[in-house]
Amino acid sequence: MENPEAIIIGSDHAGYALKEFIKAYLTGLGLAVEDCGAMSEASIDYPDIGLKVAQKVAADAGRRGILICGTGIGMSIAANRVKNVRAALCNELFSAALSRRHNDANILAMGGRVIGTELAKEIVRVWLNTPFEGGRHQRRIDKLDRI
């Protein structure tokens, strides 16, 4: 990954177990992780965590975040309400690669009730290591930023 700053991570209660697994995976890679919650499987509202992570990512153009809820849908919707956030729901490898290559996604959303830990780890690996291609895709990102 090109940016050594901390990965911002967050989940709701449904994504807590997968968040903890991914957090351990990232720290095992030597990456810093900033955990915005949940801190247990006690019920918590996903928009609160999604907003917190998205605001931190949006505040620094080079930062990236990972959000996990039951399906990943709620977190991706919440995060994409924040200007300059491009959250991509990826529950398989192809979307993870293209979300970076074509969309310069700065937040990865996944479903803790949809995918298992090993697939999630591979999705994160691909997402972190796939660069943005720029070129014709930059024009489209610029249009998104103007919305």
QUIKA-V446630 format. One record per residue. N is the residue number from 1. RES is the residue in three letters. PSI is psi in degrees with one decimal (999 if undefined). OMEGA is omega in degrees with one decimal (* if undefined). D_LAST is the distance of its C-alpha to the last C-alpha in Angstrom with 1 decimal. Layout:
n;res;psi;omega;d_last
N;RES;PSI;OMEGA;D_LAST
N;RES;PSI;OMEGA;D_LAST
This chain:
n;res;psi;omega;d_last
1;MET;140.1;-174.3;28.1
2;GLU;-19.8;-176.1;27.1
3;ASN;118.1;-176.9;26.2
4;PRO;-4.2;-179.8;29.2
5;GLU;164.8;-177.4;27.4
6;ALA;141.4;169.1;27.7
7;ILE;129.7;178.2;25.8
8;ILE;126.8;-176.3;24.4
9;ILE;147.7;177.3;25.6
10;GLY;158.3;178.6;25.6
11;SER;167.5;164.8;26.8
12;ASP;-170.6;-178.5;28.0
13;HIS;-35.4;-178.4;31.7
14;ALA;-24.0;179.6;31.3
15;GLY;1.7;-174.0;29.9
16;TYR;-49.8;-176.3;32.2
17;ALA;-43.4;179.2;34.9
18;LEU;-36.7;177.1;32.5
19;LYS;-45.2;179.6;30.7
20;GLU;-39.8;177.6;34.1
21;PHE;-47.5;-179.0;35.1
22;ILE;-37.4;177.4;32.0
23;LYS;-44.5;177.7;32.4
24;ALA;-39.2;177.4;36.0
25;TYR;-47.1;-178.8;35.1
26;LEU;-44.9;179.4;32.7
27;THR;-32.4;175.3;35.2
28;GLY;-26.8;175.6;37.8
29;LEU;-3.1;-178.7;35.8
30;GLY;12.1;179.5;36.1
31;LEU;143.2;174.1;32.5
32;ALA;143.8;-179.3;31.8
33;VAL;130.4;173.3;30.1
34;GLU;114.3;-175.6;28.7
35;ASP;118.8;179.8;29.1
36;CYS;10.6;180.0;27.1
37;GLY;174.0;-5.1;29.2
38;ALA;157.8;-179.3;30.5
39;MET;4.2;177.7;33.9
40;SER;-177.6;177.3;35.9
41;GLU;9.9;174.8;35.8
42;ALA;142.2;-176.0;35.9
43;SER;133.1;179.2;33.3
44;ILE;150.3;-177.6;30.0
45;ASP;122.1;-177.4;26.7
46;TYR;-33.4;180.0;24.1
47;PRO;-33.1;-179.0;21.1
48;ASP;-46.0;-179.6;22.9
49;ILE;-42.5;179.0;23.3
50;GLY;-42.5;179.0;19.9
51;LEU;-43.8;-178.4;18.3
52;LYS;-47.4;180.0;21.0
53;VAL;-45.4;-178.1;20.5
54;ALA;-41.2;179.2;16.7
55;GLN;-39.0;178.5;17.0
56;LYS;-40.3;178.3;19.7
57;VAL;-44.1;-178.5;17.9
58;ALA;-27.5;-178.0;14.8
59;ALA;-17.4;-178.9;17.4
60;ASP;109.1;-172.0;18.9
61;ALA;-24.1;-177.8;17.0
62;GLY;-8.6;-176.0;20.1
63;ARG;156.0;173.9;20.7
64;ARG;153.6;-178.8;20.6
65;GLY;161.3;176.2;21.3
66;ILE;129.8;179.5;23.0
67;LEU;138.3;-178.5;22.8
68;ILE;126.4;169.8;25.5
69;CYS;-163.7;-177.2;26.2
70;GLY;-48.6;179.8;28.4
71;THR;-18.6;-173.0;26.2
72;GLY;-14.3;-176.4;23.2
73;ILE;-51.5;-178.2;21.0
74;GLY;-44.5;179.6;20.8
75;MET;-41.6;-179.4;20.0
76;SER;-38.5;177.4;17.2
77;ILE;-47.2;-179.5;15.6
78;ALA;-48.1;-176.7;16.3
79;ALA;-37.7;-177.3;15.0
80;ASN;-1.7;173.2;11.6
81;ARG;-13.1;-177.1;11.0
82;VAL;128.5;-179.8;11.1
83;LYS;139.0;178.0;8.4
84;ASN;12.2;173.0;9.4
85;VAL;135.4;175.6;11.5
86;ARG;85.9;-179.0;12.1
87;ALA;131.4;-178.7;15.0
88;ALA;127.1;175.1;17.1
89;LEU;116.3;-176.8;20.0
90;CYS;111.1;177.0;23.0
91;ASN;17.2;173.2;26.4
92;GLU;167.2;-169.4;27.9
93;LEU;-39.0;-177.5;28.1
94;PHE;-47.9;179.0;26.5
95;SER;-36.3;178.7;23.1
96;ALA;-45.2;179.9;23.5
97;ALA;-47.7;-177.2;24.2
98;LEU;-27.2;176.9;21.5
99;SER;-31.5;176.5;18.8
100;ARG;-50.3;-173.7;19.8
101;ARG;-45.8;-173.4;20.9
102;HIS;-29.7;-173.0;18.0
103;ASN;-4.5;-178.2;15.0
104;ASP;43.5;-178.8;16.1
105;ALA;130.9;178.7;16.0
106;ASN;-4.4;171.9;16.8
107;ILE;132.0;174.8;18.0
108;LEU;126.8;174.7;20.6
109;ALA;138.2;179.1;21.3
110;MET;160.4;179.5;24.7
111;GLY;112.8;-179.9;27.0
112;GLY;-22.2;177.8;30.2
113;ARG;3.7;-175.8;31.9
114;VAL;-39.6;-175.6;30.8
115;ILE;158.7;177.8;31.9
116;GLY;174.0;-174.3;34.9
117;THR;-41.4;-177.0;35.1
118;GLU;-40.5;175.9;36.1
119;LEU;-42.3;178.5;33.3
120;ALA;-42.3;179.2;30.8
121;LYS;-42.4;179.0;32.4
122;GLU;-39.0;177.1;32.1
123;ILE;-46.4;179.0;28.4
124;VAL;-44.6;179.4;27.8
125;ARG;-49.5;179.8;30.1
126;VAL;-45.4;-177.1;28.2
127;TRP;-41.0;179.9;24.8
128;LEU;-31.7;-172.6;26.0
129;ASN;-0.2;179.2;27.8
130;THR;121.1;179.6;25.5
131;PRO;158.7;172.8;23.8
132;PHE;133.3;-178.4;20.5
133;GLU;-23.2;-178.0;21.6
134;GLY;-139.0;179.0;19.1
135;GLY;-132.1;-177.7;19.9
136;ARG;-24.8;-179.7;18.1
137;HIS;-29.7;178.9;16.0
138;GLN;-38.1;178.3;14.6
139;ARG;-39.1;-178.9;13.1
140;ARG;-38.1;176.7;11.1
141;ILE;-41.0;177.6;10.2
142;ASP;-39.4;177.7;9.1
143;LYS;-42.5;177.3;6.7
144;LEU;-41.8;-178.1;5.4
145;ASP;-23.3;179.3;5.5
146;ARG;-9.9;-179.1;3.8
147;ILE;999;*;0.0
